[in-house]
Amino acid sequence: MTKNNSGQKLIVTIVKKEKAKKVVHASTLAGAQGGTTLFGKGFRMDEKKRFLGIPVEREREVILTLVSNSIYESVMEAIIDSAKLNRPRHGIGFVIDTKNISGINHMIGLGLEAEQNAGEDVMQVEKQKLSYDLIVTIVNKGDAEKVVDASKEAGAEGGTILTGRGTGIHEKAKLFNILIEPEKEVVLTLIVKEKCDGVLRAIERGARLDEPGRGIAFVLDVERTVGINHLLNQQWSENMKE
């Protein structure tokens, strides 16, 4: 495993359907070596789930972009401009500082090289009024709505649902001696740090994560966010009322 002494950044961008190509193209021009696009659906606190009795699903694309500190700022600005993240409801982006990375030896010298001053930040990230955590919840297919409802009731603003599949010690079902890999749903919930514990407990209760085989949830520290100015304004208004 390659140690991440230089501080690689993972930029996570969530945009509307068919906007990912523009984000990937812009980030590549800024020096990134590409990215990974996932497909999912999003929800918001003020969003109606049905229209004329028909379920409404907001399709989303999630782009994962791994870059080094040396090009992080330019890539981030390129993504913000291409996706118009500084405008309301165009999408959101956030940054996670990775600890260890592997499988990128072929990229040495192409923007993911180790830097001379390992352990020293090569930039100063602008301080925000609010700090955020990312709650990642992985549950069986069909249970994501329970996670969504529980997180909303606990104060979450919204989130994104991704689909996948997984294997585990409680999931060794077979059909005609063929191993069945159950489908999974992954819920990404960006939440203000002070609300994180409450939302996490609500998700645990709502999705019954304390029961074997029901799923797991974990929290990641978010370094920077863009595209969520409405949350900052909302928090400011709540503080003024207190």
N, C-alpha and C positions, 0 to 999 in steps of 0.2 A: 504494500500500500504506500502511495506517495503522501508524505506528510504535508499538510497544508500550512507550512510555516509562513507563506507570503500573504495569507488571508484572502482566499478566493471568495467571491461574492456570488450568491445565487439570486438572480433577479426573477421574481415571479410576477407575470403580467396577466391579468384577467380582462378579456375584452369580449365584445359581441361577436357572434358567428361571422366567419369569413374576414375578420380583421387581423388574424394572426400572421398571414403572409406579409402584410405591410410592416408589422412589428419585427418579424424575423429579418426582412430585407433591410430595414433601417439599422438594426443592431449589427448586422453583418458589415454594412458600409462603415459603421463606427469602430470596427475591429473585432467584433465577436466572431467565434468560429461556428456560428449557427445556433440552433436551439431545439428544444423538444416541445411539440404541441400536443396537448391533451384536450379532449372534448368533454363537456359537461353541461350542466344547467344551473342557473343562478336563481336566487330568491332575494327579495327585499322586504323590509318590515311593512311598507305601505303597498305591497303588490297583491293584487287579487289573484287567487289561485284558479278561479274559473270564470269563463265568459260564456254566457248563454248555456250554462251547464257543462261546458267543455273545459277540461283542465288546460290551463295556460302554463307552458314551460318556456322559460327564457334560455335559449341555447347560448352557451359560452365556449370560448376557447382559452385555454391556459397555456402560456408559453414559459418554459423554464430555460433561462439563459445563464450559463456559468462563465464568469469573466474574472480576470485578475484585477487587483487594485489599480494597476497602471492604466487600464482602459475603462475601469468601472464607471467613472463620472461621465465620460463622453458617450458610452453606450446607454447609460441611464437617461441622459438628456435626449438622445436620439429616439429612444422608446417613448418617452413622454411626448415629444413633438409628433411622432408618427401616429400615435394612438389618441392624441389630444386628451391626455389624462388630466390636464389642468382645467378641463371643462367638465361641468356636472354630467354624470351618467354616461360617460364615454368608457369607463373602465377604471380599474385600480391597479396599482403596482406596489410591491413591497420587496424588501431586501433581507435576506438571511445570510449571516456570516457562517460559512461552512467550517468544520473542524478538521476533517480529513477527506482526501479525495483519492481516487484511483482510476486507472484506465485512461489517463490523459498524457502519458509519456510522449505520444506522437505529436502532441501540441506544443512541446517545449520549443521555444523560439517563435511561436506563432501567437503570442498574446497571453499564454497561461504559464509563462516561465516564472521560476522562483526569483524573487527580487533580492538585491544585495542587503538591504536593511530589513532582514526578516524580524518580525515581531514589532516593527514600528509602523504606525499608520502612515500612508502616503497622502492622506487627505483628511480634511476635517468635515465630518458629516454635519449638515445643518441641524441644530437642535430643534425638536418639535415640542409643542406645548403638551402633547399627549404621547405616551408610549404604548405600543401595541404588542400583543402576543398573537400567535397563530395556533388555534386548536385544530388538530387533525384527528378526525374520527373515522374509523374504518368499521363498517357494519355489514351485515348480510343484505342482499338486495331486497328492497322494499321497506327497510328500516330507516332509510335516510330521512324520511318525512318526520319520524319521531324525533330525530336529532334536531332537525330544523325547528319544529314546533317548540321543543324544550328550550333551545337556545334563544328563540324569539321571546318567549315568556320571561327568560332570565335577563333580557336586555340587549341581546345581540341585534345589530342593524341589518345583517344579511349574511350571505355566504354562497358557496359554490359547491355543487355536487358533481363528483366524477364517478365513473364506473370502471370496474376492474374485476379481477378474480384472484382468489387466494387459496392457500392450503394451510392446514394446521392440524394439531393433534386431535381436534374434535371434528375434523372434516374429512374422514376417510371412507365416505360412502362409495359403494361400487354398484354399477348396473351391468349385468352380464360380465362380471369380472373386470370391468373397465372403470378406472378411477375417475370419479366425478369431481371437477374443480368448481366449487360454488362461486357464483358471481358476487361481487362485493360493490359497495358504494362508499365513496370517500367524501366526507364533508369538510371543506375548508372554511373555518370561521375566524375572521379577523376581528379581534376584540380589544378594547381598552384594557390595559393591565389590571386596573383596579376592579374590573368586572370579571376577570378571567376565572377566578376560583369559583364564583357563583355560577357562571355559565357552565363550567366543567362539571360541577356537581349536578346541575340540572340535566345535562346531557347523560350523565351516568344513570340517573334515575329514569329519565324518559326512554332511553334505549336499553335499559336493564343490563348495563355493561358489567355489573357485578356477578352475572350468571355466566357459566362456562360456555364458550362458543358464540357469545352474543356480539363480541367486537371489542375494540380497544380505542382509547383516545390518548393523545399526548400533546404537549404544548411546546412550541418553538418560539424563541425570542426573535422578534422582528426589529431589524436595525433602522429601517427607513420606510416611509410610506408615501405614496403619491395618489392623487385622484380621490381623496376622501375629505376634502375641505368641508363638506357639509357636516361631517361628524364633529370637526373641530368647532364649527359654529354652534352646533347643537349643544356640545358640552359647555361652551362659553355661556350660552343662554341659561342652561341649568344652574351654572355656578352663580349667575347674577340673581337668580330667584332665591337662592339659599340665604 
